[in-house]
Amino acid sequence: MSTILRPPVVLVKAKEAYSLWFQTLADFPKIYRYNLGGKIENCFSSLLENIFITAYLSGDRKAAQLSIAILKLDNLKFLLQLAWENKCLSNIKYSSLSESLDEVGRMLGGWRKGLENKTPSPERRRNTTSCGETTR
């Protein structure tokens, strides 16, 4: 019996946001398409790559890679804001992209919180007795 691995939902949502961006890029002003548009494109690619990699790591490496993905997302949001402020994106397109990326951000934040609860920090491990009680 073979098991079909499904991608994490956050990766699916990030891909959907990228699809919105990909449709938007055609309407991006030509003068900005290859510099600011290119930077946004690279950020999207990097974000998708980091989320994909994070899904297949474990332990501390997963948490570190997840932090990188969150930083990439924040950078992407900043670049999209710059594009919007410089009239490269319409209000509607910027709003749609922002809503999609906000959802991805909430999912990444929840994933990080789940990892923090699952794998306590070294300090929390030191302050826990063998029965699981916290010392003071």
N, C-alpha and C positions, 0 to 999 in steps of 0.2 A: 504494500500500500504506500503510495507516494504522498508526501505532504506538500501542499502548495503554500509557499511563503508569500504573504501579502506585505506590501510595503507599509511602513508606519503611516498612520493617517496624517501626521504632520508633513510628511514628505509629499503625500498626495495633494494636500492643501497648498504647499509651496509650489508644486508643479502647476496647479491651477492659477496661482498668482502669476507665475512666469508666463503662462499662456496669455493672460490679460496683457502683460507687458509686451509680449511678442507681437500682439495685434496693434498695440499702441506705437511701437517703434516705427512702423511704416508712416505714421502721421507726424513723427517727430520732425521739427524743422531741420532741413538738410545741413545747415551750418553747425548744428549741435549734435547731429545724429552720431557722428563718429568719435567725438570727444566725451561729452557728458552722457550721451546715449550709450556709448561703448563702455564707459565706466559702470553704468547701471547694469548693462548686460553682463559684464564680468562679475559684478557683485551677486547678481542672481545666480549665475553659474556656480560661483564659489559657495553660496548659501546652500544650494541644492546638493552640491558635492559634500559639504560638511554634515548636513543632515543625514545623507545616505551613509557616510562613513560612521557617524555616531551610532546608527542603528545596529551596526555589527561589531562594535567594541564592547568591552566589559570594564566594570570597576572604575578605578580612578581615570583611566584613559577615556572612558565614555564621558565622564563629567568634564574633563578638560576639553574634549572635542565639542561637547555641547556648549560650553562657554564661548568657544570660537564661533560656533554657528550663531549664537545670540549676538555677538559683536558684529558679525557679517550682516545680520538682519538690521541692526541699528544703523550701520553704515549705509545700507541700501535705502532705508527710510529717509535718511538725511539727504542722500543724492536725489531721491524722488522729490523731496521737498524743494531742493534747489531748482530742479527742472520745472516744478509747478510755479515757483515764485518768479521764474524767468519766462513764463508763458510758453514753455515747451509742452506742457500737459494741460489739457482742459480741466476744469473743476470736476467734471463727472469722472473722467479717467483717473485723475489723482485720487478722488474719493473712493472709487472702486478698488484701486491698487492698495490704498491705505487700509481699507477695511479688511481686505484679504490678508495683508501682512500683519495687521493687528491680531487677527485670529491665529496666524502662525506663531506670533510672539507669545500669545497666551498659552498655546500648546507647548512651545519650547520651555517657557517658564514653569509650567506644570510638570513637565518631564524632569527638569532640573530639581524641582522641589521633591518629586518622588525619589529621585536618586539620592538626594541629601537625607531623606528619611530612611531609605533603604541601607545606605552605607554611611554610618555616622562618622563624623570627623575624628581624627586621632585623639583630640581632647575629650570628646564625649566617650570614647572607648576607655580612656584612662580613668574617667570618673564613674564608671559603671562597675558594680561588684559582680562576682561570678553568678549571682542569682538574677541579674538584670536590674537591680535597684540602683538608683543614682545616689552617689555619695556627695556630701557637701564639704 
